[in-house]
C-alpha cells in the first residue's frame, strides 16, 4: 500500500536521485527515495539489534563483574596516543 506525500530535499540529493533514475538504477524518483528510506530503516534495525545483542549484554556483564573496563594505565596510554596523533596531524 502506498500513500502520496510531498517532501522537500536539498538540491544535491535531488540531483543524486535523478542521476540514479537516469542511468536506470531506479524506474522513478519515488523508487529511489523508497530505496533510501529502506536503507535507513535497515541501518536503524542493525543498530538496534547490535545494542540489544552485544552492547546491553556486555554492559550487564561489566556491571555484574564490578571491574573497570580499562585500567588507569590503559586510559592514559590512549590519551597520550591521541595527543601525539593530533600533534602529528597538526605538523603535517
N, C-alpha and C positions, 0 to 999 in steps of 0.2 A: 504494500500500500504506500502510495506517495502523497505528499502534501506540498502544495505550491507555497514557496516563501520568497521574499525579496531580501537580498543581502547586499552589503557594500563591502568590497575588498580593495586593498591597496592596489595601485596600478601594476606594480611588479608581479603580484600574484595573479592578476588577471592575464597579464602578458604570458606568464609561465603556463597557466592553464590553457590559454588559447593556442600556444605552441604545441602542447600535448595533443590537443584536438586536431590541429592542422597536420601533424605528422601521422595521425591515425591511431595514436595510442588510446584515445577515447573517442566515442562517437559524438559526444556533445559536452558542452561545458557542465551540464548537470551531472554527467557521469564522472567527470574529472573532480568536481567538488565532492561528490559522494565518496569517491575513492580516497580523497584526502581525509574526509571525516572517518572513514573506516580505518585508515591508518592511525589516526589519532586515538580512536577507540581501542585498537589493538595495542598501541603503546600504553595507554592507561591501564588496560587489563593486565598487561605484562608487569607493570609496576605494582599494581595491587596484589598480584599473585606472588611476586618477589617479596614484598613486605610480609604477606601472610605466611609464606612457606620458608623464608630464610631470615628476614630481619627480626620478626617477633620471636621465633624460637631461639635465635642467637641472644637476643636481649634477655629473654626469660632465663636462659642458661646462665648468662653473666650475672643476673640478679641473684639467682639461686646459689651460685658459687661464691659470691661475695668477694671476688678477687678483682683487682684493677685490670682493665683490658690491656693497658700499656704500663710498663714501668716508668718511673720518673726519667731514667736514663734514656729510654726509647723516645719519650716525648721531646727531651732536649736535643737529642740527635736529629730528630725530624725537624725541629725548629731551626737548628743550625744549618741543616742541609737546605732548607727553604731560603734562608738568608743568603747563603753562598750562591744558590741558583739565581736569586733575584739580583745580586750584585754582578754576576756574570752576564746576565741579560742586559743590565744597565750599561755595562762596559762595552758591549759589542754593538 
